[in-house]
Amino acid sequence: MSKAKELRELLKKDQIIMAPGAYDAWSARLIEKAGFPVVYMTGYGVSASVLGRPDIGLISMQEMAEAAKNICSCTRVPVIADADNGYGNTLNVIRTVTEYELAGVAGIQLEDQVMPKRCGHMEGKQVISKEEMVAKIRAAVYARRDPDTVIIARTDAIAVNGYDDAIDRATAYREAGADVIFIEAMQNQEQVENAALRVKAPLFANMVEHGKTPLDTAENLFKMGFRIAIYPVAPLYAATKAIAQMLAVLKDEEDLRPCMEYEVDFPSFNEMIGLHDMRSLEKSFIFQ
């Protein structure tokens, strides 16, 4: 079964898909090791990891596709990948979908922001017309080689035009062929609860610490009609805090030993990353 087909089968189950955000291959492997069924590749996190810069449209499609390839190559679960606004017009969307599928991605998320885009929970966003985004979704559906590849359409219209326009766009994007609808940065519980009543499609929830949308449990989100919940920045923020704390101790103490409480040890890390399995595989090709 392809990873895209596996993702579609997960969408049919009577429970929400929880997908923490990976910003590189190792964070993706840790998500898989923790038992999550899907990895979400976050553009916010990849921009931080690859460029050391904020998510304001600086990272390119090629850099994102390369990150997706690395993540898909080292994991066995389906990967949903942020594809921003498709990096241009309908023809750019076609190329983006092609490159993402070649990378092994099972689900592709496209949004209706202008270029350069912004993180969905930042200020200063702008959106393209509904008609232009509909054309992009049609292009994405046309471009996919695997009919099971899941197309996720995101609208950022709430911050620009209000909730009703976002709902109108979401409905149009579903009719254009999107498999899952993502209404970004809903501002209160009422908007979250009403989304599934007004949009007849599998819905996508974005749980961001200190973001625009109120946080909730996976169980409650599922009851309200959401089928995928992403936690895009939680692993990045956790790693950032741990690294910053360790480095502060090292700078103050000028001694590595006090830092070890913030770290896994050398043997444990080697076991987690699969060193012993790789060495065993290596030895299997050597004739005695």
Disulfide bonds with the S-S distance in Angstrom:
none
